[in-house]
Amino acid sequence: MRKTRLFVALSLLAIALAAAAVLSGCGTKGADPTDTTQGRPQSVTAYETGQYTKPAADKWQTNNWMIQTRSADPDGVSKDGKSKIWEVYYFTPTPEQGNQMFVIYNRGNVWPNAPSDSKGSDKGLDIYRKNKPPDFRVDSGEAYQVARQNGGGDFMDGHPDARANMQLRCKADYDAIGEKTPSAQYKWIWDVAFKEPKVGADELHVLVDGMTGDFISKDTNTTGTTGQ
């Protein structure tokens, strides 16, 4: 009789523990099925953007490399060079057509776009193929600080509503369309553009070496290097 009572008591205890576990599980918030970011951060630097977008480029073509990246957030980049939106352009030497693709990073989402032809027709394609750039060494945060120290900070002080956006291009991206660079020595060039968000506003472009972080030049009231 005692064994029977002990068995019943243990059985009831097990049932109670199981019920408690179920009830506590009901109160746990599961993963949001509508979240497509897979835990990626809302705002990132240019280097981080490359890490997040390269897998999408590799699915397109295994042999590819970055030729340009640029911020595209209407609010501009933050003081640490982070942006919620980036566009990263990749090139592959393999096909004759559809050899360029850009991937958008938007608040943690990664959106690859349809491939297109590279700039500069056949001559440009040949330049891209023969001039694969080294990995850039200066991230957007460092480039932004250099730009601020060389005119950008004063511009922002005089234009409180101004915002900054950034673009990094490899030398081949200039050469493919016959666009001059300040010097042939530059493998990557950052163009940090400071501008107020209105038509006809003053604009300052500060160029920074994407390999060393050295200041190159600055220019006011220009259209800048638009790239794509």
Contacts in CASP RR format, 6 or more apart in sequence:
PFRMAT RR
TARGET T0000
AUTHOR 0000-0000-0000
METHOD contacts of the structure
MODEL  1
MRKTRLFVALSLLAIALAAAAVLSGCGTKGADPTDTTQGRPQSVTAYETG
QYTKPAADKWQTNNWMIQTRSADPDGVSKDGKSKIWEVYYFTPTPEQGNQ
MFVIYNRGNVWPNAPSDSKGSDKGLDIYRKNKPPDFRVDSGEAYQVARQN
GGGDFMDGHPDARANMQLRCKADYDAIGEKTPSAQYKWIWDVAFKEPKVG
ADELHVLVDGMTGDFISKDTNTTGTTGQ
36 109 0 8 1.000
37 107 0 8 1.000
37 108 0 8 1.000
37 109 0 8 1.000
39 108 0 8 1.000
40 52 0 8 1.000
40 108 0 8 1.000
40 109 0 8 1.000
40 110 0 8 1.000
41 48 0 8 1.000
41 108 0 8 1.000
42 84 0 8 1.000
42 107 0 8 1.000
42 108 0 8 1.000
43 78 0 8 1.000
43 82 0 8 1.000
43 83 0 8 1.000
43 84 0 8 1.000
43 107 0 8 1.000
44 52 0 8 1.000
44 82 0 8 1.000
44 83 0 8 1.000
44 86 0 8 1.000
44 105 0 8 1.000
44 108 0 8 1.000
45 80 0 8 1.000
45 81 0 8 1.000
45 82 0 8 1.000
45 139 0 8 1.000
45 140 0 8 1.000
45 141 0 8 1.000
46 69 0 8 1.000
46 71 0 8 1.000
46 81 0 8 1.000
46 86 0 8 1.000
46 139 0 8 1.000
46 140 0 8 1.000
46 166 0 8 1.000
46 168 0 8 1.000
47 139 0 8 1.000
47 140 0 8 1.000
49 69 0 8 1.000
49 86 0 8 1.000
49 88 0 8 1.000
49 105 0 8 1.000
50 66 0 8 1.000
50 69 0 8 1.000
50 88 0 8 1.000
50 105 0 8 1.000
52 105 0 8 1.000
52 108 0 8 1.000
52 110 0 8 1.000
53 86 0 8 1.000
53 88 0 8 1.000
53 103 0 8 1.000
53 105 0 8 1.000
53 110 0 8 1.000
53 112 0 8 1.000
54 66 0 8 1.000
54 90 0 8 1.000
55 110 0 8 1.000
56 103 0 8 1.000
56 110 0 8 1.000
56 112 0 8 1.000
57 64 0 8 1.000
57 66 0 8 1.000
57 88 0 8 1.000
57 90 0 8 1.000
57 101 0 8 1.000
57 103 0 8 1.000
57 112 0 8 1.000
58 64 0 8 1.000
59 112 0 8 1.000
60 90 0 8 1.000
60 92 0 8 1.000
60 101 0 8 1.000
60 112 0 8 1.000
60 115 0 8 1.000
61 90 0 8 1.000
61 92 0 8 1.000
61 94 0 8 1.000
61 95 0 8 1.000
61 101 0 8 1.000
63 92 0 8 1.000
63 93 0 8 1.000
63 94 0 8 1.000
64 90 0 8 1.000
64 91 0 8 1.000
64 92 0 8 1.000
64 101 0 8 1.000
65 90 0 8 1.000
65 91 0 8 1.000
65 132 0 8 1.000
65 133 0 8 1.000
66 88 0 8 1.000
66 89 0 8 1.000
66 90 0 8 1.000
66 91 0 8 1.000
66 133 0 8 1.000
66 170 0 8 1.000
67 89 0 8 1.000
67 90 0 8 1.000
67 91 0 8 1.000
67 100 0 8 1.000
67 128 0 8 1.000
67 133 0 8 1.000
67 169 0 8 1.000
67 170 0 8 1.000
67 172 0 8 1.000
67 173 0 8 1.000
68 88 0 8 1.000
68 89 0 8 1.000
68 167 0 8 1.000
68 168 0 8 1.000
68 169 0 8 1.000
68 170 0 8 1.000
68 173 0 8 1.000
68 227 0 8 1.000
68 228 0 8 1.000
69 86 0 8 1.000
69 87 0 8 1.000
69 88 0 8 1.000
69 89 0 8 1.000
69 167 0 8 1.000
69 168 0 8 1.000
70 86 0 8 1.000
70 87 0 8 1.000
70 165 0 8 1.000
70 166 0 8 1.000
70 167 0 8 1.000
70 168 0 8 1.000
71 77 0 8 1.000
71 83 0 8 1.000
71 85 0 8 1.000
71 86 0 8 1.000
71 140 0 8 1.000
71 165 0 8 1.000
71 166 0 8 1.000
71 167 0 8 1.000
72 83 0 8 1.000
72 85 0 8 1.000
72 86 0 8 1.000
72 87 0 8 1.000
72 104 0 8 1.000
72 165 0 8 1.000
73 83 0 8 1.000
73 84 0 8 1.000
73 85 0 8 1.000
73 165 0 8 1.000
74 163 0 8 1.000
74 197 0 8 1.000
75 84 0 8 1.000
75 163 0 8 1.000
76 83 0 8 1.000
76 163 0 8 1.000
76 164 0 8 1.000
76 165 0 8 1.000
77 83 0 8 1.000
77 140 0 8 1.000
77 144 0 8 1.000
77 163 0 8 1.000
77 164 0 8 1.000
77 165 0 8 1.000
77 166 0 8 1.000
79 144 0 8 1.000
80 141 0 8 1.000
80 144 0 8 1.000
81 139 0 8 1.000
81 140 0 8 1.000
81 141 0 8 1.000
81 143 0 8 1.000
81 144 0 8 1.000
81 166 0 8 1.000
82 140 0 8 1.000
82 141 0 8 1.000
83 140 0 8 1.000
83 165 0 8 1.000
83 166 0 8 1.000
84 106 0 8 1.000
84 107 0 8 1.000
85 104 0 8 1.000
85 105 0 8 1.000
85 106 0 8 1.000
85 107 0 8 1.000
86 104 0 8 1.000
86 105 0 8 1.000
87 102 0 8 1.000
87 103 0 8 1.000
87 104 0 8 1.000
87 105 0 8 1.000
87 228 0 8 1.000
88 102 0 8 1.000
88 103 0 8 1.000
88 104 0 8 1.000
88 105 0 8 1.000
89 100 0 8 1.000
89 101 0 8 1.000
89 102 0 8 1.000
89 173 0 8 1.000
89 228 0 8 1.000
90 100 0 8 1.000
90 101 0 8 1.000
90 102 0 8 1.000
90 103 0 8 1.000
91 99 0 8 1.000
91 100 0 8 1.000
91 118 0 8 1.000
91 128 0 8 1.000
92 99 0 8 1.000
92 100 0 8 1.000
92 101 0 8 1.000
93 99 0 8 1.000
93 128 0 8 1.000
93 129 0 8 1.000
96 125 0 8 1.000
97 117 0 8 1.000
98 115 0 8 1.000
98 116 0 8 1.000
98 117 0 8 1.000
98 118 0 8 1.000
99 115 0 8 1.000
99 117 0 8 1.000
99 118 0 8 1.000
99 125 0 8 1.000
99 128 0 8 1.000
100 115 0 8 1.000
100 116 0 8 1.000
100 117 0 8 1.000
100 118 0 8 1.000
100 119 0 8 1.000
101 112 0 8 1.000
101 113 0 8 1.000
101 114 0 8 1.000
101 115 0 8 1.000
101 116 0 8 1.000
102 113 0 8 1.000
102 228 0 8 1.000
103 110 0 8 1.000
103 111 0 8 1.000
103 112 0 8 1.000
103 113 0 8 1.000
104 110 0 8 1.000
104 111 0 8 1.000
104 112 0 8 1.000
104 113 0 8 1.000
105 111 0 8 1.000
117 125 0 8 1.000
118 124 0 8 1.000
118 125 0 8 1.000
118 128 0 8 1.000
118 176 0 8 1.000
119 173 0 8 1.000
119 176 0 8 1.000
119 177 0 8 1.000
119 228 0 8 1.000
120 127 0 8 1.000
120 176 0 8 1.000
120 177 0 8 1.000
123 176 0 8 1.000
124 175 0 8 1.000
124 176 0 8 1.000
124 177 0 8 1.000
125 176 0 8 1.000
127 172 0 8 1.000
127 175 0 8 1.000
127 176 0 8 1.000
128 172 0 8 1.000
128 176 0 8 1.000
131 170 0 8 1.000
131 171 0 8 1.000
131 172 0 8 1.000
131 175 0 8 1.000
132 172 0 8 1.000
133 170 0 8 1.000
133 171 0 8 1.000
133 172 0 8 1.000
133 187 0 8 1.000
133 188 0 8 1.000
134 187 0 8 1.000
134 211 0 8 1.000
136 168 0 8 1.000
136 170 0 8 1.000
136 187 0 8 1.000
136 188 0 8 1.000
136 210 0 8 1.000
136 211 0 8 1.000
137 210 0 8 1.000
137 211 0 8 1.000
137 212 0 8 1.000
137 213 0 8 1.000
138 188 0 8 1.000
138 190 0 8 1.000
138 208 0 8 1.000
138 209 0 8 1.000
138 210 0 8 1.000
138 211 0 8 1.000
138 212 0 8 1.000
138 213 0 8 1.000
140 166 0 8 1.000
140 168 0 8 1.000
140 190 0 8 1.000
142 213 0 8 1.000
143 166 0 8 1.000
143 168 0 8 1.000
143 190 0 8 1.000
143 192 0 8 1.000
143 208 0 8 1.000
143 210 0 8 1.000
143 213 0 8 1.000
144 164 0 8 1.000
144 166 0 8 1.000
144 192 0 8 1.000
146 206 0 8 1.000
146 208 0 8 1.000
146 213 0 8 1.000
146 214 0 8 1.000
146 215 0 8 1.000
147 164 0 8 1.000
147 190 0 8 1.000
147 192 0 8 1.000
147 194 0 8 1.000
147 206 0 8 1.000
147 208 0 8 1.000
147 215 0 8 1.000
148 156 0 8 1.000
149 215 0 8 1.000
150 206 0 8 1.000
150 215 0 8 1.000
150 218 0 8 1.000
151 204 0 8 1.000
151 206 0 8 1.000
151 218 0 8 1.000
152 164 0 8 1.000
152 192 0 8 1.000
152 194 0 8 1.000
152 204 0 8 1.000
152 206 0 8 1.000
152 218 0 8 1.000
153 194 0 8 1.000
155 162 0 8 1.000
155 194 0 8 1.000
155 202 0 8 1.000
155 204 0 8 1.000
156 162 0 8 1.000
156 164 0 8 1.000
156 194 0 8 1.000
159 194 0 8 1.000
159 196 0 8 1.000
159 201 0 8 1.000
159 202 0 8 1.000
161 196 0 8 1.000
161 197 0 8 1.000
162 194 0 8 1.000
162 195 0 8 1.000
162 196 0 8 1.000
162 201 0 8 1.000
163 194 0 8 1.000
163 195 0 8 1.000
163 196 0 8 1.000
163 197 0 8 1.000
164 192 0 8 1.000
164 193 0 8 1.000
164 194 0 8 1.000
164 195 0 8 1.000
165 192 0 8 1.000
165 193 0 8 1.000
165 195 0 8 1.000
166 190 0 8 1.000
166 191 0 8 1.000
166 192 0 8 1.000
166 193 0 8 1.000
167 190 0 8 1.000
167 191 0 8 1.000
167 193 0 8 1.000
167 225 0 8 1.000
167 227 0 8 1.000
168 188 0 8 1.000
168 189 0 8 1.000
168 190 0 8 1.000
168 191 0 8 1.000
168 210 0 8 1.000
169 188 0 8 1.000
169 189 0 8 1.000
169 191 0 8 1.000
169 225 0 8 1.000
169 227 0 8 1.000
170 187 0 8 1.000
170 188 0 8 1.000
171 181 0 8 1.000
171 184 0 8 1.000
171 186 0 8 1.000
171 187 0 8 1.000
171 188 0 8 1.000
171 189 0 8 1.000
173 227 0 8 1.000
174 180 0 8 1.000
174 181 0 8 1.000
174 189 0 8 1.000
174 225 0 8 1.000
179 225 0 8 1.000
179 227 0 8 1.000
181 189 0 8 1.000
182 189 0 8 1.000
182 207 0 8 1.000
182 216 0 8 1.000
182 217 0 8 1.000
186 209 0 8 1.000
186 210 0 8 1.000
186 211 0 8 1.000
186 216 0 8 1.000
187 210 0 8 1.000
187 211 0 8 1.000
188 209 0 8 1.000
188 210 0 8 1.000
188 211 0 8 1.000
189 207 0 8 1.000
189 208 0 8 1.000
189 209 0 8 1.000
189 210 0 8 1.000
189 216 0 8 1.000
189 225 0 8 1.000
190 207 0 8 1.000
190 208 0 8 1.000
190 209 0 8 1.000
190 210 0 8 1.000
190 213 0 8 1.000
191 205 0 8 1.000
191 206 0 8 1.000
191 207 0 8 1.000
191 224 0 8 1.000
191 225 0 8 1.000
192 205 0 8 1.000
192 206 0 8 1.000
192 207 0 8 1.000
192 208 0 8 1.000
193 203 0 8 1.000
193 204 0 8 1.000
193 205 0 8 1.000
193 224 0 8 1.000
194 203 0 8 1.000
194 204 0 8 1.000
194 205 0 8 1.000
194 206 0 8 1.000
195 201 0 8 1.000
195 202 0 8 1.000
195 203 0 8 1.000
195 204 0 8 1.000
196 202 0 8 1.000
202 220 0 8 1.000
202 221 0 8 1.000
203 220 0 8 1.000
203 221 0 8 1.000
203 222 0 8 1.000
203 224 0 8 1.000
204 218 0 8 1.000
204 219 0 8 1.000
204 220 0 8 1.000
205 218 0 8 1.000
205 219 0 8 1.000
205 220 0 8 1.000
205 222 0 8 1.000
205 224 0 8 1.000
205 225 0 8 1.000
206 215 0 8 1.000
206 217 0 8 1.000
206 218 0 8 1.000
207 215 0 8 1.000
207 216 0 8 1.000
207 217 0 8 1.000
207 218 0 8 1.000
208 214 0 8 1.000
208 215 0 8 1.000
208 216 0 8 1.000
209 215 0 8 1.000
209 216 0 8 1.000
END
